[in-house]
């Protein structure tokens, strides 16, 4: 359960960061969001492995 919350938190951070740069087009923002989610998957997994 904790892992899910951590994952959601990282995704939300990624979205917030992407939204902050409003000069990006919608497509770029989606790509950025996807990259940040993919980048944070290992972080979430390593955190869950430590639990």
Backbone as XML, in Angstrom:
<?xml version="1.0"?>
<chain id="A" units="angstrom">
  <residue number="1" name="UNK">
    <atom name="N" x="0.845" y="-1.207" z="0.000"/>
    <atom name="CA" x="0.000" y="0.000" z="0.000"/>
    <atom name="C" x="0.875" y="1.250" z="0.000"/>
  </residue>
  <residue number="2" name="UNK">
    <atom name="N" x="1.903" y="1.209" z="0.840"/>
    <atom name="CA" x="2.826" y="2.343" z="0.953"/>
    <atom name="C" x="3.493" y="2.621" z="-0.393"/>
  </residue>
  <residue number="3" name="UNK">
    <atom name="N" x="3.850" y="1.529" z="-1.090"/>
    <atom name="CA" x="4.527" y="1.635" z="-2.377"/>
    <atom name="C" x="3.641" y="2.365" z="-3.375"/>
  </residue>
  <residue number="4" name="UNK">
    <atom name="N" x="2.364" y="2.022" z="-3.377"/>
    <atom name="CA" x="1.410" y="2.648" z="-4.294"/>
    <atom name="C" x="1.361" y="4.143" z="-4.043"/>
  </residue>
  <residue number="5" name="UNK">
    <atom name="N" x="1.294" y="4.529" z="-2.780"/>
    <atom name="CA" x="1.247" y="5.947" z="-2.420"/>
    <atom name="C" x="2.512" y="6.666" z="-2.866"/>
  </residue>
  <residue number="6" name="UNK">
    <atom name="N" x="3.654" y="6.025" z="-2.683"/>
    <atom name="CA" x="4.926" y="6.621" z="-3.108"/>
    <atom name="C" x="4.926" y="6.807" z="-4.614"/>
  </residue>
  <residue number="7" name="UNK">
    <atom name="N" x="4.447" y="5.784" z="-5.327"/>
    <atom name="CA" x="4.365" y="5.858" z="-6.785"/>
    <atom name="C" x="3.474" y="6.997" z="-7.236"/>
  </residue>
  <residue number="8" name="UNK">
    <atom name="N" x="2.301" y="7.112" z="-6.609"/>
    <atom name="CA" x="1.366" y="8.190" z="-6.939"/>
    <atom name="C" x="2.012" y="9.546" z="-6.669"/>
  </residue>
  <residue number="9" name="UNK">
    <atom name="N" x="2.729" y="9.646" z="-5.572"/>
    <atom name="CA" x="3.400" y="10.889" z="-5.205"/>
    <atom name="C" x="4.399" y="11.299" z="-6.283"/>
  </residue>
  <residue number="10" name="UNK">
    <atom name="N" x="5.221" y="10.330" z="-6.733"/>
    <atom name="CA" x="6.227" y="10.624" z="-7.760"/>
    <atom name="C" x="5.572" y="11.027" z="-9.068"/>
  </residue>
  <residue number="11" name="UNK">
    <atom name="N" x="4.477" y="10.329" z="-9.419"/>
    <atom name="CA" x="3.755" y="10.660" z="-10.652"/>
    <atom name="C" x="3.194" y="12.068" z="-10.551"/>
  </residue>
  <residue number="12" name="UNK">
    <atom name="N" x="2.604" y="12.394" z="-9.392"/>
    <atom name="CA" x="2.045" y="13.733" z="-9.187"/>
    <atom name="C" x="3.134" y="14.799" z="-9.304"/>
  </residue>
  <residue number="13" name="UNK">
    <atom name="N" x="4.306" y="14.494" z="-8.757"/>
    <atom name="CA" x="5.429" y="15.427" z="-8.854"/>
    <atom name="C" x="5.805" y="15.646" z="-10.315"/>
  </residue>
  <residue number="14" name="UNK">
    <atom name="N" x="5.846" y="14.560" z="-11.072"/>
    <atom name="CA" x="6.177" y="14.636" z="-12.489"/>
    <atom name="C" x="5.165" y="15.479" z="-13.245"/>
  </residue>
  <residue number="15" name="UNK">
    <atom name="N" x="3.874" y="15.272" z="-12.931"/>
    <atom name="CA" x="2.815" y="16.041" z="-13.582"/>
    <atom name="C" x="2.956" y="17.513" z="-13.225"/>
  </residue>
  <residue number="16" name="UNK">
    <atom name="N" x="3.185" y="17.789" z="-11.946"/>
    <atom name="CA" x="3.311" y="19.179" z="-11.487"/>
    <atom name="C" x="4.473" y="19.871" z="-12.192"/>
  </residue>
  <residue number="17" name="UNK">
    <atom name="N" x="5.584" y="19.124" z="-12.348"/>
    <atom name="CA" x="6.751" y="19.691" z="-13.005"/>
    <atom name="C" x="6.454" y="19.968" z="-14.474"/>
  </residue>
  <residue number="18" name="UNK">
    <atom name="N" x="5.741" y="19.043" z="-15.126"/>
    <atom name="CA" x="5.405" y="19.201" z="-16.540"/>
    <atom name="C" x="4.443" y="20.380" z="-16.727"/>
  </residue>
  <residue number="19" name="UNK">
    <atom name="N" x="3.482" y="20.507" z="-15.823"/>
    <atom name="CA" x="2.495" y="21.588" z="-15.918"/>
    <atom name="C" x="3.149" y="22.938" z="-15.684"/>
  </residue>
  <residue number="20" name="UNK">
    <atom name="N" x="4.182" y="22.941" z="-14.856"/>
    <atom name="CA" x="4.846" y="24.194" z="-14.497"/>
    <atom name="C" x="5.431" y="24.868" z="-15.727"/>
  </residue>
  <residue number="21" name="UNK">
    <atom name="N" x="5.975" y="24.038" z="-16.647"/>
    <atom name="CA" x="6.555" y="24.593" z="-17.871"/>
    <atom name="C" x="5.451" y="24.697" z="-18.914"/>
  </residue>
  <residue number="22" name="UNK">
    <atom name="N" x="4.688" y="25.757" z="-18.858"/>
    <atom name="CA" x="3.508" y="25.915" z="-19.703"/>
    <atom name="C" x="3.853" y="26.245" z="-21.150"/>
  </residue>
  <residue number="23" name="UNK">
    <atom name="N" x="5.136" y="26.513" z="-21.430"/>
    <atom name="CA" x="5.538" y="26.832" z="-22.794"/>
    <atom name="C" x="5.523" y="25.586" z="-23.667"/>
  </residue>
  <residue number="24" name="UNK">
    <atom name="N" x="5.580" y="24.414" z="-23.021"/>
    <atom name="CA" x="5.557" y="23.164" z="-23.773"/>
    <atom name="C" x="4.178" y="22.920" z="-24.367"/>
  </residue>
  <residue number="25" name="UNK">
    <atom name="N" x="4.156" y="22.269" z="-25.513"/>
    <atom name="CA" x="2.883" y="21.899" z="-26.123"/>
    <atom name="C" x="2.280" y="20.736" z="-25.337"/>
  </residue>
  <residue number="26" name="UNK">
    <atom name="N" x="1.028" y="20.438" z="-25.593"/>
    <atom name="CA" x="0.343" y="19.365" z="-24.869"/>
    <atom name="C" x="1.036" y="18.023" z="-25.121"/>
  </residue>
  <residue number="27" name="UNK">
    <atom name="N" x="1.505" y="17.818" z="-26.361"/>
    <atom name="CA" x="2.158" y="16.551" z="-26.686"/>
    <atom name="C" x="3.467" y="16.416" z="-25.933"/>
  </residue>
  <residue number="28" name="UNK">
    <atom name="N" x="4.236" y="17.495" z="-25.911"/>
    <atom name="CA" x="5.510" y="17.480" z="-25.178"/>
    <atom name="C" x="5.261" y="17.217" z="-23.698"/>
  </residue>
  <residue number="29" name="UNK">
    <atom name="N" x="4.207" y="17.816" z="-23.168"/>
    <atom name="CA" x="3.891" y="17.668" z="-21.743"/>
    <atom name="C" x="3.574" y="16.219" z="-21.425"/>
  </residue>
  <residue number="30" name="UNK">
    <atom name="N" x="2.784" y="15.587" z="-22.326"/>
    <atom name="CA" x="2.438" y="14.177" z="-22.132"/>
    <atom name="C" x="3.693" y="13.307" z="-22.169"/>
  </residue>
  <residue number="31" name="UNK">
    <atom name="N" x="4.560" y="13.591" z="-23.128"/>
    <atom name="CA" x="5.821" y="12.832" z="-23.254"/>
    <atom name="C" x="6.657" y="12.990" z="-21.996"/>
  </residue>
  <residue number="32" name="UNK">
    <atom name="N" x="6.757" y="14.242" z="-21.529"/>
    <atom name="CA" x="7.524" y="14.554" z="-20.321"/>
    <atom name="C" x="6.964" y="13.793" z="-19.130"/>
  </residue>
  <residue number="33" name="UNK">
    <atom name="N" x="5.629" y="13.769" z="-19.041"/>
    <atom name="CA" x="4.948" y="13.105" z="-17.948"/>
    <atom name="C" x="5.262" y="11.615" z="-17.980"/>
  </residue>
  <residue number="34" name="UNK">
    <atom name="N" x="5.185" y="11.034" z="-19.195"/>
    <atom name="CA" x="5.453" y="9.617" z="-19.371"/>
    <atom name="C" x="6.878" y="9.288" z="-18.954"/>
  </residue>
  <residue number="35" name="UNK">
    <atom name="N" x="7.820" y="10.134" z="-19.385"/>
    <atom name="CA" x="9.224" y="9.915" z="-19.037"/>
    <atom name="C" x="9.428" y="9.962" z="-17.530"/>
  </residue>
  <residue number="36" name="UNK">
    <atom name="N" x="8.809" y="10.929" z="-16.870"/>
    <atom name="CA" x="8.988" y="11.054" z="-15.424"/>
    <atom name="C" x="8.389" y="9.858" z="-14.696"/>
  </residue>
  <residue number="37" name="UNK">
    <atom name="N" x="7.280" y="9.332" z="-15.232"/>
    <atom name="CA" x="6.670" y="8.145" z="-14.620"/>
    <atom name="C" x="7.611" y="6.954" z="-14.788"/>
  </residue>
  <residue number="38" name="UNK">
    <atom name="N" x="8.112" y="6.757" z="-16.024"/>
    <atom name="CA" x="9.015" y="5.641" z="-16.305"/>
    <atom name="C" x="10.283" y="5.746" z="-15.465"/>
  </residue>
  <residue number="39" name="UNK">
    <atom name="N" x="10.804" y="6.978" z="-15.348"/>
    <atom name="CA" x="12.021" y="7.213" z="-14.569"/>
    <atom name="C" x="11.825" y="6.859" z="-13.100"/>
  </residue>
  <residue number="40" name="UNK">
    <atom name="N" x="10.605" y="7.068" z="-12.604"/>
    <atom name="CA" x="10.355" y="6.860" z="-11.181"/>
    <atom name="C" x="9.911" y="5.448" z="-10.832"/>
  </residue>
  <residue number="41" name="UNK">
    <atom name="N" x="9.663" y="4.616" z="-11.841"/>
    <atom name="CA" x="9.289" y="3.232" z="-11.561"/>
    <atom name="C" x="10.404" y="2.506" z="-10.796"/>
  </residue>
  <residue number="42" name="UNK">
    <atom name="N" x="11.673" y="2.585" z="-11.250"/>
    <atom name="CA" x="12.747" y="1.919" z="-10.486"/>
    <atom name="C" x="12.861" y="2.435" z="-9.054"/>
  </residue>
  <residue number="43" name="UNK">
    <atom name="N" x="12.635" y="3.709" z="-8.858"/>
    <atom name="CA" x="12.694" y="4.301" z="-7.513"/>
    <atom name="C" x="11.646" y="3.647" z="-6.624"/>
  </residue>
  <residue number="44" name="UNK">
    <atom name="N" x="10.430" y="3.526" z="-7.143"/>
    <atom name="CA" x="9.339" y="2.900" z="-6.396"/>
    <atom name="C" x="9.635" y="1.445" z="-6.103"/>
  </residue>
  <residue number="45" name="UNK">
    <atom name="N" x="10.205" y="0.747" z="-7.085"/>
    <atom name="CA" x="10.509" y="-0.677" z="-6.910"/>
    <atom name="C" x="11.612" y="-0.879" z="-5.874"/>
  </residue>
  <residue number="46" name="UNK">
    <atom name="N" x="12.649" y="-0.059" z="-5.937"/>
    <atom name="CA" x="13.747" y="-0.205" z="-4.978"/>
    <atom name="C" x="13.272" y="0.129" z="-3.570"/>
  </residue>
  <residue number="47" name="UNK">
    <atom name="N" x="12.337" y="1.076" z="-3.473"/>
    <atom name="CA" x="11.772" y="1.429" z="-2.165"/>
    <atom name="C" x="10.960" y="0.252" z="-1.623"/>
  </residue>
  <residue number="48" name="UNK">
    <atom name="N" x="10.185" y="-0.389" z="-2.500"/>
    <atom name="CA" x="9.362" y="-1.516" z="-2.069"/>
    <atom name="C" x="10.243" y="-2.712" z="-1.706"/>
  </residue>
  <residue number="49" name="UNK">
    <atom name="N" x="11.374" y="-2.860" z="-2.379"/>
    <atom name="CA" x="12.290" y="-3.966" z="-2.085"/>
    <atom name="C" x="12.893" y="-3.802" z="-0.690"/>
  </residue>
  <residue number="50" name="UNK">
    <atom name="N" x="13.077" y="-2.548" z="-0.293"/>
    <atom name="CA" x="13.663" y="-2.272" z="1.023"/>
    <atom name="C" x="12.669" y="-2.484" z="2.148"/>
  </residue>
  <residue number="51" name="UNK">
    <atom name="N" x="11.384" y="-2.330" z="1.831"/>
    <atom name="CA" x="10.327" y="-2.469" z="2.871"/>
    <atom name="C" x="10.366" y="-3.840" z="3.535"/>
  </residue>
</chain>
